[in-house]
Amino acid sequence: YLKSEYQGCERTKGMQVLNLGREFKMKSMKETEAIKGYTNRLLGIANRVKLLGKDFPHERVVQKILVTVPEKYESKTSALEESKYLSTITLGELINALQ
């Protein structure tokens, strides 16, 4: 019951998914924020989208993190990119690599 009450009608669900997608796109990591905190914010959005019945692959979260981390992580992200490991890296592995 709670799930159906939270989701509402299909149109409402669609609007919620669009708004969550927009929120996800606009997120960026704060200079003083820890990787874990930033990841948790992104995963919170991803989980809300999934709760609404839409797919939200973790690869999308991985890509978002790689593109939006502050400059202080550049050497770590560059090393990951050069290792050609990015196509198979999991979210957990990325978090561990950046911490």
Secondary structure, 3 states (H helix, E strand, C coil): CHHHHHHCCHHHHHHHHHHHHHHHHHCCCCCCCCHHHHHHHHHHHHHHHHHCCCCCCHHHHHHHHHHHCCHHHHHHHHHHHHCCCCCCCCHHHHHHHHC
